[in-house]
Each structure stands twice: as structure tokens, then as C-alpha cells.
């Protein structure tokens, strides 16, 4: 009984080649995803800068013009969803993902500061939530907190939720954390610049924590997406 | 954290199983390209050896007449073909039908014996036969008119061929469960032909397998063999280094289980038989002395068994985890997910390596089915493929788990 070992080796080579091709194609598509997020972030960066310059040019004289060109919360939210997906599929330690998260965090901080300025000068009432989470395995309820905030964000489109990975090595973020005196345990939430609130809050508790929600327009239907 | 670790180990296991499945399919496709099945010819055999077709039956009153009639209508000299019907202690009208045929048809001999199992019925018939070739046709099956001629032509090709297995097709499939089995049998037709190319056929199923008489004097008669005597005798023939081939131009039709319960029972018997016979023939595993049978068919058969069991357990674990997590989330967050239409944003399509490998593996399975369809001149189409994709993964784990349990507990599998 003869065994044709060549066939065995050939099958092994082809199988490995198929696996490698599948891996290569998957990697290329992931790279396209990263590029897609990067492009979106660059666009937001330009738009934010444009809004900032517009604000500085107009000062508080023309708040109406600023209101007609709202800062790009929905686009930031879209990036947040995409970034969460990329982080989930590529891993939280992926260098590209970390880089994009840093850029995203900077954009969030920039948007947050700009909105603070606009709010003060134009006397508009905004509701902002700074949400700090940890990805280091020390925050079992962070995913659920993110779900609650995502739900609120979708129910109240004017609610501005900024989520930050507490452990991200980013000096601007560290400054924000230090200024807002956030230390843990996580999740930590800062609503409209009040003192941080720590720990998981369900939907009812969160709504009680943000009484300003009553003044925001709400949608009736909301879908849930991951935020971090 | 533990959940994540379990997921990582679990995913690595999935990759390993997919690698095995893909290797198996690639290997068979290479074998196909190396030697494609020949076309059917209208040539007749040079000689017509005497043939005894044995019909072992136990409570087969519903299908016995069709089976005997299909043998009587065979394109084969009547003086060269005898039909031996062995009633293995039936309690229905099987005996009555068999005796009626024996009275009416000189080709038919009928014997009634106490119930002792299929292998005793076969051995009984072998003892009462003097024919050159001895075949078996289960009473739930029937063959094409030219099936015997096709098998005899194949025997003529090589004196060393000791046993021949035909192409098995599902008779008149209607329900999704039968269509699922039709697709599976079609894939099996391809696999069997490729095992033939490798000289490594591992089972000689009841429907229309034929043996040279002298093989029984070399390897011995049928054994109980954990209720899978057709598998064990193939193992034994392989052990003796004798040839088993596939006559891909001889078509046999079999009725398949019509309920999940009977299907699971049948497949549990087959699978448990494989596990238990593998244990009895452990020395052949990975042993090049037994050719591709020892190096490829046995190890891969076993590996695929555990891989299938692993994959189904992993998927079940994921499903249960997902249900538990969703329930916990709903209870703790107070948010009930609002049903919505899925969004078709390319960004969120699952384009992981696993997805591509699964797609390629499924694709190669479909290619194999199409080749099997071509070999068998079968007519299976989309409904059968869909039934296979939707049902097989749900039902197969039941018999795999049951077979493993039966083997571990040394519990005997049942026929019906």
C-alpha cells in the first residue's frame, strides 16, 4: 500500500496558502477601515478648525450663524462607533487603533472646549457628559455604562457625550483628567462640569443624574450601539 | 477576563478545526484532479460470474417487495443471479412476503431464522451460497437495472479487487430533512470516489456492496462489530492489504430516515461504530503500512469527528453566552434593545480571517457536492443545499455527542 507523500505536502502548502490569503485579505480590509476612520477624523479636524476660526472671526455677534453650522457631534459619534468596532476586531493594543483613539480623544476635547465657549458666549444651554472608562480589565460594568449613554445619546440627539479611555497615554487627556479630578473606580461620569460620579448607573439612575435631559428634545425610538 | 481568555483559546481551536477541514477538502480535490472518474460505457462484461444477492431483513414488509423486484429486474443472466432473502426473525409480514416470492420466482430462496443481528443473516447466506460474487442489498434499498453489470465490469478490471461499493443516492427526497441527507449523500459520493482513488475506502454499506467469495476465506466472515459490520469488514479488508473500490457508474437508491429521532439513532449507530471499530483497529492509525487508509482516512475521520464536536460546542457556548449577557444587560441597564433593520454599511461586515476561511471551506464543500452530483447524475439543487446548510449543523451535533457518550459508557447503539 503506497502512500504518496507529495500529495500530503502539496495539500498542506495549498491549505497554508489559502489561510495566508484569507489573513492577507482580512488585514487589507482592516487597513482600509483604519484609513476610513483616519480620513473621517481629518475631515472633522478641518471642520472643527473652521468652526473655531468662524467663531473667533464672528465673536459672539452672530450666534445664529454658529447654530446653523452645528459642531459635528453626529460625525464624532459615527467615528466612535467605527473606532469601537475596529478596537473590537483588531484588539485594544493595536498600534493603529491606539493612534486613532488618541486623535479621536483630541477631537473630542477640542469639540468639548469649543462647545463650552459657544455655550458661554451665545448663552445656549448644552448638556455634556464626559465619560471615562478603562479597558484594562478593571471595569466590568463599563460596557453596560456605555450602552446606557449610547441609548441616551440616541434618545436625546442634543446630548453631547464624550467618551475617553482613562488609560490612554495622551497628555491633553491627562490634563483633562487632572483638572476634573477623575481617579476611579470606573466608570466615571462628569455631567455638565459637576463633580465626577463613579460606578455603574442604570438608565433610570442616569436620567435622575441628568435632570437637564427634560429640556432636550427627544426621539421616540432609539437603537443601541456600542460606544467604546 | 476569564471569558476573554476562554474566547481566545476557543478561537484558536476554531482555527485548528477549520485548518483540518480545509486540508481534508484540499487533499480530496487534489486526488480528484490527479484522477478524474471515468465515463460510463455501454460495454458489457466479458464473463458473467455467478452472483448471490443477499437481502437480510428484519420487519421490512413495507419495502421488501420493491427490493426483491429491483433485483429480479436486473439486466443480468437469470441463471447466474440468485436472490437469497434472510428473514432475521421478523415479527411483521416479512416472512409471508419472502415465502411468496420464493414460491413464485425460481431465482429467489427464502430462509427464516431466529433473530441474531444483521451479521448473522449475512453469514447464514454466505454459508448457503456457492456463487463467485456475494452481494448485499438492504431491504430499504433498490438498484438500477444495470448496477450489477457495472459492478461486474469493475471486478473484471482487476483480479485483486475484493469488494466493490456502488454510488448511493437518496430515494425520492421530499422533506427538508430528506433533502439535507440528499446533499450529504452527494458529498459522500465525491468523498467515496476520492477514497477509491486513494485506495482507502472505509465502509462497505448494506445497499449493494459486493464481495468476491474468496475474500471471506482470507479475512473471515462478518462480525457483530458494534452493529456496524459493514464498516468493520472494510477495516479488516484494508488490514489485509486487499482492494476495495468504488463503482461510480452503479447507482443504488436508499430510503433515508424521515424524522430527526430516527436519523439521530441511525447516525449515532454509524458514528459510534466508527469510534468503537477505530478503538479495535487502533494500530492502523497513522501507520503507513496500511497506506492512505492508515495515514489519512482513519486519523482524519477521527479528527473531523472531534473537530465537528468542538465547533458545535463552541457555537453553543457562544450562543448561551450571548443570551446570558444580553439578559444581564437588559436587567442591569433597564434598556430593552429596540428591533431595527440591519444597516448595510460595509464597515461593519465581518471580514475576519475566520469568515473568509469558513466561506472557502463551504465553497469547497459545494464544489465537492457539484462533482458528486456530476458523478451520480443526480438532480439535487438549491433546496437540498439550503436544507443542508440550515439543518446539518443543528442536527449532527446530537448524534456526535450521543455517539461519544455511548462509546465512553460502552453502551451498545441500537438499530432502530
Interface residues (C-beta under 8 A of the other chain):
Chain A: X1 X2 X3 X4 X7 X8 X10 X11 X12 X14 X15 X18 X19 X21 X22 X23 X25 X26 X29 X30 X33 X36 X82 X85 X89 X137 X141 X143 X144 X147 X148 X151 X200 X202 X203 X204 X221 X222 X223 X224
Chain B: X1 X4 X19 X22 X23 X26 X27 X30 X31 X34 X199 X241 X288 X289 X290 X291 X292 X293 X294 X295 X296 X329 X332 X333 X334 X335 X337 X338 X340 X347 X348 X351 X352 X353 X355 X356 X357 X360
